Amino acid sequence: MSDEQLDVLGRALELAPQADHIRLLLARELIRSEDYDNAAALLRPVLYAPHGGDQSAYARWLFDAARLRAPPSGDWQPPETQPAAAGEP
């Protein structure tokens, strides 16, 4: 991704900081550009979101890669959810 495209994503995140999908996309592209420190900083709000679900798990996968200063290993897979017990909604 070009520097101009990264700038556009950064500006989009400034305009909509609550848009985690933009944050995750920008962090992923920063990792690809080997800008690991900025990627890790961007991911922290999603890591600690109380109801983050799959987004938090994906952010953790990216964050671990950024911390290791390497591209993420393998393909990300969402964690398997446990089926609800009988009688639970």
Phi, psi and omega per residue, in radians:
M1 nan 2.409 -3.100
S2 -1.301 2.841 3.088
D3 -1.047 -0.645 3.132
E4 -1.132 -0.705 3.108
Q5 -1.162 -0.684 3.068
L6 -1.104 -0.677 3.097
D7 -1.101 -0.693 3.120
V8 -1.121 -0.768 3.094
L9 -1.108 -0.693 3.090
G10 -1.083 -0.726 3.113
R11 -1.163 -0.705 3.096
A12 -1.048 -0.698 3.127
L13 -1.194 -0.615 3.064
E14 -1.087 -0.689 -3.111
L15 -1.321 -0.492 -3.113
A16 -2.421 1.262 -3.067
P17 -1.121 -0.310 3.124
Q18 -1.430 -0.131 -3.091
A19 -1.430 1.544 -3.075
D20 -1.096 -0.511 3.136
H21 -1.124 -0.610 3.073
I22 -1.219 -0.746 3.128
R23 -1.028 -0.781 -3.127
L24 -1.182 -0.711 3.111
L25 -1.107 -0.800 3.130
L26 -1.105 -0.756 3.127
A27 -1.076 -0.751 3.122
R28 -1.064 -0.740 -3.130
E29 -1.240 -0.581 3.064
L30 -1.142 -0.653 3.077
I31 -1.112 -0.753 3.098
R32 -1.067 -0.534 3.116
S33 -1.528 0.085 -3.141
E34 1.114 0.515 3.043
D35 -1.742 1.194 -2.970
Y36 -1.165 -0.667 -3.094
D37 -1.138 -0.785 3.119
N38 -1.184 -0.634 3.089
A39 -1.076 -0.807 -3.140
A40 -1.081 -0.723 3.131
A41 -1.111 -0.683 3.128
L42 -1.151 -0.549 -3.040
L43 -1.403 -0.364 -3.046
R44 -0.958 -0.773 3.133
P45 -1.067 -0.578 3.141
V46 -1.345 -0.603 3.125
L47 -1.009 -0.689 -3.018
Y48 -1.799 0.268 3.083
A49 -1.196 2.242 -3.053
P50 -1.128 -0.467 -3.127
H51 -2.175 0.729 -3.027
G52 -1.253 -0.508 3.125
G53 0.987 -2.326 -3.109
D54 -1.088 -0.575 3.129
Q55 -1.103 -0.706 3.105
S56 -1.150 -0.674 3.120
A57 -1.150 -0.724 3.101
Y58 -1.141 -0.722 3.106
A59 -1.086 -0.691 3.112
R60 -1.097 -0.724 3.120
W61 -1.071 -0.793 3.103
L62 -1.172 -0.747 -3.112
F63 -1.063 -0.754 3.120
D64 -1.070 -0.685 3.093
A65 -1.138 -0.778 -3.139
A66 -1.091 -0.712 3.129
R67 -1.112 -0.611 3.104
L68 -1.446 -0.094 -3.139
R69 1.017 0.846 -3.129
A70 -2.626 2.761 3.055
P71 -1.108 2.667 3.101
P72 -1.041 2.527 -3.129
S73 -1.576 2.420 3.094
G74 1.169 -2.892 3.091
D75 -1.815 2.404 3.140
W76 -1.259 2.388 3.060
Q77 -2.212 2.344 3.106
P78 -1.113 2.564 3.121
P79 -1.130 2.540 3.122
E80 -1.281 2.401 3.112
T81 -1.673 2.562 3.120
Q82 -1.390 2.383 3.087
P83 -1.180 2.586 3.141
A84 -1.187 2.531 3.101
A85 -1.203 2.715 -3.136
A86 -0.978 2.334 3.091
G87 1.607 -0.198 3.107
E88 -1.617 2.523 -3.141
P89 -1.236 nan nan
